[in-house]
């Protein structure tokens, strides 16, 4: 994975958009991976702080707009509002519940691949460089096209153990988010005065959540197993702009 390097003068003026596969990012970062015998960890999952991630995209990669593609559940509106307040451009996919007639098991489907590709192409004239946040092979054709058009900046890989081998031809664009674990992980903090808990009906639907509201308007968003939590946080210290930039191709 390529280390961080400063921009050149010409690259500083580039208009950069990020297109984020929320499920691939969430599960890739969060889920543990074990050896075949189950005795050891190949990878230990961690919780991504989505506010810190947005700040990193904005300040270090100079992202002007960050689109996050996510399945829509009405009961999660507070989550979506919080992500919007952070600065993300929200693009929703309606979820479809499919029941197994034999087992009565209900599965929820909400693949966002088509929406991500569509919005990347719709916005093509508006950006100079694109960052794709996913390790999914379904974006191979999009990545190939953007690279050929010299519009691909980075492919942020949520997990180097699970990304598709079909993306290998563009490995020079890879950026491993796990290298930023200490910088972007959610750190649990003590409950602050004025905080109250609101539990939504979790059921079996993915993305249902326990949400913690606070009088503090600064929030940290992190996806955890079968839920999403929103936590208050303090203002991050300002870091000099030149220390935050990543070189594009």
GIBELGI-V597301 format. One line per field, one symbol per residue. ss: DSSP state (a for helix, b for strand, c for the rest). phi: phi as a letter, one per 20 degrees, with the letter a starting at -180 (. if undefined). Layout:
# GIBELGI-V597301
ss: ???
phi: ???
This chain:
# GIBELGI-V597301
ss: ccccccccaaaacccbbbbbbaaaaaaaaaccbbccccccbbbccccbcaaaaaaaaaacccbbbbbbbbbbcaaaaaaaaaaaaaccbbbbbbcbbbbccccccbbbbcccaaaaaaaaaacaaaccbbbbbcccaaaaaaaaaaaacccbbbbbbcccccccaaaaaaaaabbbaaaaaaaabccccccccccbbbbccccccccccbbbbcccccbbbbbbccbbbbbbccccccccaaacccccc
phi: .fffcffeffffefedddcdeffffffffeffcdfgfmeceebdfbefefffffffgfeeelfecceddbfecgfegfffffffffpfeecdcfededeefedmfddddafdgfffffffefegfececcdddrdeffdgffffffffeldeebdeefbfecffffeggdffefcefffdgfedffdfcffefnecdceefeldefnfbeddebffefcddbecfmacddcfbeffffdggfeddcfde
